[in-house]
Amino acid sequence: MGDLIALLGKHQLHQSLVLIGCSMGGSLAMDFALEHPSPVSPLVLVGSGPSGLSLDVPSHPKQEDAERAYNDRDLDLVAELEAQIWFDGMDKQLPDTDTPAVERLGELDIPVLVVVGEHDKPFSQAAADYMVDNIPSIRKVITEDAAHLANLDHPDRLQKAVRSFLDEISC
């Protein structure tokens, strides 16, 4: 995070930043926005959840197979299964950070857009719902016929959702 602050200072960027992050990148973007609120407005999260969020949701059905393949040292099968998990709906989350965002969601007083794929993993869908319930100024968009990486499945739909959101908040 310090690198981004240094980059902003070096280039003397004083306007608001629109941070967009996908998956774990969205969690990192949220952590950054909470630690450095002044340069960030708004925040766009795609298939993301706040750091420190723990939910009782089922894992992806292929996750156990991938773990067995890893333990058996069948790395080709691991790669194949992980690719299927990523593109069919991922089942991993960031470990807790020093300052878990999940405990600070009410501090986000900037516009937030959360985008989740219709076929994303249960954790991402539940995380989006959790954020809707706990972030004051959030908008949720479900991308139809998309999995975890909605930006890859339907980049045009994501672009339209982001543009609409930015126009709506006059950014």
Backbone as CSV, one residue per row, in Angstrom:
resi,resn,N_x,N_y,N_z,CA_x,CA_y,CA_z,C_x,C_y,C_z
1,MET,0.817,-1.187,0.000,0.000,0.000,0.000,0.863,1.254,0.000
2,GLY,2.003,1.165,0.650,2.895,2.311,0.696,3.382,2.718,-0.682
3,ASP,3.539,1.727,-1.577,3.992,2.030,-2.926,2.990,2.901,-3.676
4,LEU,1.710,2.630,-3.497,0.689,3.435,-4.167,0.688,4.859,-3.623
5,ILE,0.812,5.013,-2.321,0.874,6.355,-1.719,2.099,7.099,-2.237
6,ALA,3.234,6.416,-2.313,4.459,7.048,-2.823,4.285,7.461,-4.283
7,LEU,3.666,6.612,-5.080,3.427,6.920,-6.486,2.526,8.146,-6.635
8,LEU,1.479,8.207,-5.824,0.582,9.361,-5.877,1.313,10.641,-5.501
9,GLY,2.133,10.559,-4.459,2.899,11.733,-4.043,3.901,12.158,-5.088
10,LYS,4.585,11.200,-5.680,5.606,11.496,-6.695,4.996,12.233,-7.891
11,HIS,3.813,11.817,-8.273,3.168,12.421,-9.440,2.188,13.527,-9.060
12,GLN,2.158,13.865,-7.796,1.327,14.941,-7.273,-0.117,14.848,-7.778
13,LEU,-0.658,13.649,-7.634,-2.047,13.433,-8.021,-2.928,13.799,-6.844
14,HIS,-3.764,14.787,-7.032,-4.586,15.285,-5.941,-6.073,15.028,-6.156
15,GLN,-6.418,14.451,-7.299,-7.823,14.161,-7.543,-8.190,12.819,-6.921
16,SER,-9.468,12.572,-6.806,-9.931,11.309,-6.243,-9.563,10.145,-7.143
17,LEU,-9.269,9.024,-6.519,-8.975,7.797,-7.252,-10.210,6.921,-7.289
18,VAL,-10.437,6.310,-8.417,-11.440,5.255,-8.511,-10.650,3.957,-8.449
19,LEU,-10.756,3.256,-7.328,-10.066,1.978,-7.204,-11.004,0.861,-7.628
20,ILE,-10.506,0.013,-8.525,-11.258,-1.136,-8.994,-10.396,-2.361,-8.744
21,GLY,-10.963,-3.335,-8.049,-10.217,-4.549,-7.775,-11.083,-5.780,-7.960
22,CYS,-10.473,-6.821,-8.510,-11.170,-8.086,-8.718,-10.633,-9.129,-7.750
23,SER,-11.530,-9.897,-7.182,-11.184,-10.998,-6.302,-10.347,-10.487,-5.127
24,MET,-9.175,-11.056,-4.933,-8.327,-10.611,-3.830,-7.881,-9.162,-4.010
25,GLY,-7.777,-8.717,-5.254,-7.431,-7.322,-5.516,-8.487,-6.367,-4.990
26,GLY,-9.736,-6.790,-5.015,-10.812,-5.973,-4.454,-10.694,-5.867,-2.940
27,SER,-10.317,-6.966,-2.307,-10.106,-6.932,-0.855,-8.963,-5.985,-0.508
28,LEU,-7.899,-6.037,-1.298,-6.774,-5.131,-1.069,-7.178,-3.680,-1.320
29,ALA,-7.987,-3.446,-2.348,-8.446,-2.083,-2.631,-9.288,-1.554,-1.470
30,MET,-10.131,-2.404,-0.896,-10.934,-1.980,0.248,-10.040,-1.676,1.450
31,ASP,-9.052,-2.527,1.704,-8.116,-2.264,2.800,-7.413,-0.919,2.590
32,PHE,-7.002,-0.654,1.351,-6.337,0.612,1.037,-7.277,1.781,1.298
33,ALA,-8.523,1.667,0.846,-9.493,2.755,1.020,-9.752,3.038,2.498
34,LEU,-9.718,2.011,3.318,-9.931,2.218,4.756,-8.707,2.828,5.427
35,GLU,-7.521,2.468,4.970,-6.292,3.009,5.559,-5.960,4.403,5.032
36,HIS,-6.348,4.685,3.793,-6.033,5.970,3.153,-7.295,6.524,2.493
37,PRO,-8.264,6.955,3.293,-9.555,7.340,2.722,-9.534,8.586,1.846
38,SER,-8.620,9.499,2.074,-8.701,10.774,1.351,-8.536,10.657,-0.158
39,PRO,-7.651,9.816,-0.693,-7.559,9.830,-2.155,-8.571,8.937,-2.863
40,VAL,-9.349,8.131,-2.136,-10.191,7.130,-2.780,-11.662,7.520,-2.740
41,SER,-12.269,7.574,-3.901,-13.710,7.727,-4.035,-14.038,7.620,-5.512
42,PRO,-14.745,6.665,-5.899,-15.403,5.545,-5.252,-14.557,4.268,-5.298
43,LEU,-15.187,3.164,-4.896,-14.547,1.863,-4.836,-15.413,0.864,-5.600
44,VAL,-14.776,0.085,-6.490,-15.495,-0.921,-7.267,-14.864,-2.278,-6.970
45,LEU,-15.681,-3.219,-6.520,-15.220,-4.550,-6.137,-15.897,-5.588,-7.009
46,VAL,-15.104,-6.470,-7.613,-15.640,-7.515,-8.485,-15.305,-8.873,-7.877
47,GLY,-16.317,-9.603,-7.453,-16.099,-10.928,-6.881,-15.230,-10.876,-5.640
48,SER,-15.411,-9.854,-4.825,-14.541,-9.617,-3.677,-15.329,-9.637,-2.381
49,GLY,-14.585,-9.748,-1.305,-15.153,-9.622,0.025,-14.166,-8.885,0.895
50,PRO,-14.611,-8.362,2.008,-13.700,-7.640,2.893,-12.720,-8.589,3.578
51,SER,-11.506,-8.135,3.802,-10.543,-8.955,4.523,-11.087,-9.260,5.910
52,GLY,-10.818,-10.465,6.379,-11.265,-10.873,7.701,-12.660,-11.453,7.745
53,LEU,-13.354,-11.476,6.608,-14.724,-11.995,6.590,-14.696,-13.516,6.608
54,SER,-15.409,-14.079,7.540,-15.536,-15.527,7.653,-17.016,-15.856,7.605
55,LEU,-17.406,-16.655,6.631,-18.810,-17.018,6.468,-18.947,-18.534,6.420
56,ASP,-20.023,-19.034,6.928,-20.295,-20.461,6.904,-21.048,-20.785,5.619
57,VAL,-20.293,-20.924,4.537,-20.879,-21.254,3.243,-20.122,-22.453,2.675
58,PRO,-20.766,-23.228,1.826,-20.082,-24.402,1.271,-18.945,-24.000,0.338
59,SER,-17.921,-24.845,0.308,-16.815,-24.595,-0.618,-17.186,-25.147,-1.988
60,HIS,-16.379,-24.795,-2.967,-16.600,-25.287,-4.321,-16.483,-26.809,-4.299
61,PRO,-17.355,-27.515,-5.013,-17.333,-28.976,-4.971,-15.995,-29.597,-5.407
62,LYS,-15.239,-28.921,-6.244,-13.971,-29.476,-6.734,-12.783,-29.145,-5.837
63,GLN,-13.016,-28.351,-4.794,-11.913,-27.938,-3.929,-11.263,-29.129,-3.225
64,GLU,-12.077,-30.051,-2.719,-11.518,-31.236,-2.046,-10.714,-32.082,-3.022
65,ASP,-11.189,-32.202,-4.266,-10.439,-32.950,-5.277,-9.088,-32.297,-5.542
66,ALA,-9.065,-30.985,-5.609,-7.811,-30.263,-5.848,-6.839,-30.465,-4.684
67,GLU,-7.368,-30.448,-3.476,-6.506,-30.658,-2.303,-5.950,-32.076,-2.284
68,ARG,-6.770,-33.080,-2.635,-6.279,-34.464,-2.707,-5.205,-34.589,-3.786
69,ALA,-5.450,-33.983,-4.939,-4.467,-34.048,-6.026,-3.156,-33.395,-5.598
70,TYR,-3.252,-32.301,-4.872,-2.040,-31.637,-4.380,-1.277,-32.554,-3.424
71,ASN,-1.998,-33.177,-2.504,-1.354,-34.090,-1.550,-0.738,-35.299,-2.245
72,ASP,-1.332,-35.707,-3.384,-0.797,-36.817,-4.178,0.293,-36.360,-5.146
73,ARG,0.593,-35.079,-5.124,1.619,-34.470,-5.996,1.266,-34.558,-7.483
74,ASP,-0.024,-34.637,-7.789,-0.493,-34.641,-9.171,-0.752,-33.193,-9.577
75,LEU,0.334,-32.492,-9.894,0.250,-31.052,-10.133,-0.503,-30.701,-11.418
76,ASP,-0.479,-31.605,-12.399,-1.264,-31.345,-13.606,-2.754,-31.327,-13.281
77,LEU,-3.180,-32.282,-12.452,-4.586,-32.323,-12.057,-4.939,-31.120,-11.177
78,VAL,-4.014,-30.731,-10.302,-4.243,-29.544,-9.470,-4.472,-28.332,-10.363
79,ALA,-3.610,-28.153,-11.351,-3.735,-27.003,-12.253,-5.068,-27.031,-12.986
80,GLU,-5.469,-28.210,-13.463,-6.736,-28.333,-14.173,-7.916,-28.010,-13.259
81,LEU,-7.919,-28.581,-12.061,-9.026,-28.346,-11.137,-9.064,-26.888,-10.668
82,GLU,-7.906,-26.316,-10.384,-7.885,-24.910,-9.956,-8.396,-24.001,-11.065
83,ALA,-8.054,-24.308,-12.306,-8.574,-23.501,-13.422,-10.089,-23.617,-13.498
84,GLN,-10.613,-24.824,-13.297,-12.060,-24.997,-13.302,-12.706,-24.239,-12.144
85,ILE,-12.071,-24.282,-10.995,-12.618,-23.566,-9.829,-12.619,-22.069,-10.093
86,TRP,-11.508,-21.564,-10.622,-11.423,-20.124,-10.887,-12.475,-19.686,-11.891
87,PHE,-12.644,-20.440,-12.956,-13.553,-20.002,-14.011,-14.992,-20.415,-13.777
88,ASP,-15.209,-21.405,-12.916,-16.572,-21.801,-12.584,-17.049,-21.138,-11.300
89,GLY,-16.141,-20.548,-10.562,-16.463,-19.935,-9.280,-15.406,-20.307,-8.265
90,MET,-14.618,-19.338,-7.864,-13.468,-19.587,-7.006,-13.873,-19.868,-5.572
91,ASP,-12.987,-20.501,-4.815,-13.292,-20.836,-3.430,-12.104,-20.568,-2.512
92,LYS,-11.532,-19.403,-2.607,-10.458,-19.024,-1.701,-10.723,-17.612,-1.235
93,GLN,-10.134,-17.247,-0.127,-10.285,-15.894,0.372,-8.970,-15.446,0.980
94,LEU,-8.822,-14.158,1.092,-7.601,-13.622,1.685,-7.532,-13.954,3.163
95,PRO,-6.327,-14.187,3.659,-6.207,-14.334,5.103,-6.466,-12.988,5.772
96,ASP,-6.745,-13.052,7.055,-6.989,-11.822,7.795,-5.794,-10.888,7.711
97,THR,-6.062,-9.588,7.647,-5.011,-8.589,7.670,-4.896,-8.037,9.087
98,ASP,-3.902,-7.172,9.298,-3.745,-6.570,10.621,-4.989,-5.776,11.013
99,THR,-5.606,-5.137,10.024,-6.811,-4.348,10.259,-7.906,-4.915,9.366
100,PRO,-8.608,-5.933,9.830,-9.615,-6.548,8.958,-10.699,-5.557,8.554
101,ALA,-10.920,-5.477,7.265,-11.945,-4.561,6.749,-13.326,-4.923,7.257
102,VAL,-13.556,-6.203,7.511,-14.882,-6.632,7.949,-15.315,-5.910,9.225
103,GLU,-14.365,-5.511,10.042,-14.685,-4.795,11.276,-14.828,-3.294,11.068
104,ARG,-14.572,-2.798,9.847,-14.563,-1.362,9.601,-15.478,-0.938,8.454
105,LEU,-16.368,-1.808,8.029,-17.197,-1.498,6.858,-18.007,-0.224,7.036
106,GLY,-18.455,0.057,8.239,-19.233,1.267,8.489,-18.443,2.541,8.281
107,GLU,-17.116,2.434,8.247,-16.260,3.605,8.026,-16.178,3.995,6.554
108,LEU,-16.599,3.119,5.666,-16.545,3.429,4.236,-17.658,4.419,3.919
109,ASP,-17.311,5.683,3.843,-18.307,6.706,3.538,-18.130,7.209,2.111
110,ILE,-17.740,6.289,1.242,-17.591,6.574,-0.183,-18.536,5.647,-0.944
111,PRO,-18.891,6.019,-2.160,-19.720,5.126,-2.957,-18.970,3.822,-3.271
112,VAL,-19.664,2.712,-3.138,-19.067,1.397,-3.397,-19.986,0.637,-4.343
113,LEU,-19.378,0.052,-5.361,-20.093,-0.844,-6.263,-19.513,-2.230,-6.066
114,VAL,-20.352,-3.210,-5.825,-19.909,-4.592,-5.745,-20.579,-5.353,-6.882
115,VAL,-19.749,-6.042,-7.661,-20.223,-6.820,-8.797,-19.911,-8.283,-8.502
116,VAL,-20.898,-9.121,-8.675,-20.701,-10.550,-8.431,-21.310,-11.323,-9.594
117,GLY,-20.608,-12.353,-10.024,-21.115,-13.197,-11.100,-22.253,-14.073,-10.618
118,GLU,-23.205,-14.283,-11.479,-24.366,-15.117,-11.150,-23.932,-16.517,-10.693
119,HIS,-22.836,-17.020,-11.260,-22.362,-18.368,-10.940,-21.090,-18.353,-10.101
120,ASP,-20.828,-17.240,-9.438,-19.642,-17.150,-8.594,-19.802,-18.092,-7.408
121,LYS,-18.732,-18.310,-6.719,-18.743,-19.213,-5.566,-19.685,-18.686,-4.490
122,PRO,-20.195,-19.560,-3.660,-21.106,-19.129,-2.594,-20.487,-18.078,-1.671
123,PHE,-19.179,-18.184,-1.408,-18.553,-17.201,-0.523,-18.648,-15.799,-1.114
124,SER,-18.339,-15.644,-2.392,-18.388,-14.312,-3.015,-19.800,-13.755,-3.030
125,GLN,-20.767,-14.599,-3.301,-22.151,-14.132,-3.305,-22.593,-13.722,-1.903
126,ALA,-22.228,-14.526,-0.914,-22.580,-14.195,0.470,-21.821,-12.954,0.941
127,ALA,-20.563,-12.802,0.509,-19.782,-11.624,0.880,-20.420,-10.363,0.308
128,ALA,-20.903,-10.438,-0.940,-21.581,-9.281,-1.548,-22.822,-8.918,-0.743
129,ASP,-23.593,-9.913,-0.353,-24.791,-9.644,0.456,-24.413,-9.061,1.813
130,TYR,-23.351,-9.576,2.399,-22.888,-9.078,3.698,-22.504,-7.597,3.587
131,MET,-21.791,-7.263,2.512,-21.385,-5.866,2.332,-22.598,-4.971,2.103
132,VAL,-23.597,-5.452,1.353,-24.821,-4.670,1.144,-25.477,-4.351,2.482
133,ASP,-25.435,-5.299,3.394,-26.043,-5.100,4.710,-25.209,-4.215,5.638
134,ASN,-23.917,-4.013,5.314,-23.032,-3.350,6.269,-22.276,-2.129,5.762
135,ILE,-22.430,-1.799,4.499,-21.782,-0.601,3.953,-22.889,0.391,3.594
136,PRO,-22.815,1.600,4.151,-23.909,2.568,3.972,-24.210,2.940,2.520
137,SER,-23.198,3.126,1.694,-23.445,3.639,0.335,-22.957,2.646,-0.714
138,ILE,-23.637,1.507,-0.783,-23.207,0.446,-1.693,-24.300,0.130,-2.702
139,ARG,-23.867,-0.278,-3.868,-24.772,-0.739,-4.915,-24.257,-2.097,-5.370
140,LYS,-25.150,-3.057,-5.532,-24.779,-4.410,-5.945,-25.315,-4.690,-7.339
141,VAL,-24.462,-5.286,-8.176,-24.853,-5.698,-9.523,-24.484,-7.166,-9.683
142,ILE,-25.419,-7.949,-10.163,-25.161,-9.355,-10.467,-24.980,-9.475,-11.972
143,THR,-23.850,-10.028,-12.385,-23.583,-10.220,-13.801,-24.094,-11.603,-14.199
144,GLU,-25.108,-11.612,-15.047,-25.692,-12.873,-15.491,-24.692,-13.667,-16.326
145,ASP,-24.791,-14.991,-16.199,-23.971,-15.917,-16.973,-22.476,-15.655,-16.788
146,ALA,-22.090,-15.277,-15.572,-20.674,-15.043,-15.265,-20.328,-15.807,-13.995
147,ALA,-19.058,-16.183,-13.894,-18.571,-16.865,-12.700,-17.769,-15.865,-11.866
148,HIS,-16.660,-16.298,-11.316,-15.897,-15.458,-10.405,-15.264,-14.260,-11.099
149,LEU,-14.782,-14.457,-12.280,-14.103,-13.377,-12.999,-15.054,-12.766,-14.028
150,ALA,-16.062,-12.075,-13.519,-17.068,-11.461,-14.392,-16.422,-10.512,-15.397
151,ASN,-15.295,-9.923,-15.018,-14.590,-9.018,-15.923,-14.030,-9.759,-17.135
152,LEU,-13.750,-11.047,-17.004,-13.285,-11.836,-18.147,-14.450,-12.469,-18.899
153,ASP,-15.468,-12.888,-18.154,-16.625,-13.527,-18.786,-17.398,-12.546,-19.668
154,HIS,-17.610,-11.338,-19.154,-18.409,-10.339,-19.869,-17.843,-8.943,-19.616
155,PRO,-16.700,-8.623,-20.214,-16.098,-7.307,-19.956,-17.007,-6.146,-20.352
156,ASP,-17.805,-6.337,-21.389,-18.710,-5.267,-21.811,-19.768,-4.980,-20.748
157,ARG,-20.275,-6.017,-20.114,-21.279,-5.826,-19.062,-20.668,-5.159,-17.832
158,LEU,-19.441,-5.565,-17.503,-18.779,-4.932,-16.363,-18.527,-3.458,-16.663
159,GLN,-18.032,-3.177,-17.858,-17.775,-1.782,-18.229,-19.059,-0.958,-18.159
160,LYS,-20.147,-1.505,-18.635,-21.434,-0.796,-18.600,-21.870,-0.549,-17.159
161,ALA,-21.718,-1.556,-16.278,-22.111,-1.401,-14.879,-21.261,-0.343,-14.179
162,VAL,-19.958,-0.365,-14.445,-19.059,0.614,-13.818,-19.369,2.012,-14.339
163,ARG,-19.542,2.155,-15.642,-19.840,3.465,-16.231,-21.154,4.016,-15.672
164,SER,-22.165,3.181,-15.591,-23.458,3.597,-15.051,-23.307,4.058,-13.597
165,PHE,-22.557,3.295,-12.819,-22.312,3.642,-11.419,-21.584,4.976,-11.306
166,LEU,-20.527,5.159,-12.100,-19.763,6.418,-12.042,-20.616,7.599,-12.508
167,ASP,-21.417,7.391,-13.546,-22.307,8.463,-13.989,-23.328,8.815,-12.911
168,GLU,-23.828,7.794,-12.248,-24.833,7.979,-11.199,-24.285,8.809,-10.031
169,ILE,-23.025,8.612,-9.715,-22.447,9.359,-8.589,-21.703,10.595,-9.072
170,SER,-21.788,10.862,-10.363,-21.156,12.057,-10.976,-19.664,12.108,-10.735
171,CYS,-18.995,10.976,-10.991,-17.544,10.910,-10.815,-16.843,11.214,-12.115
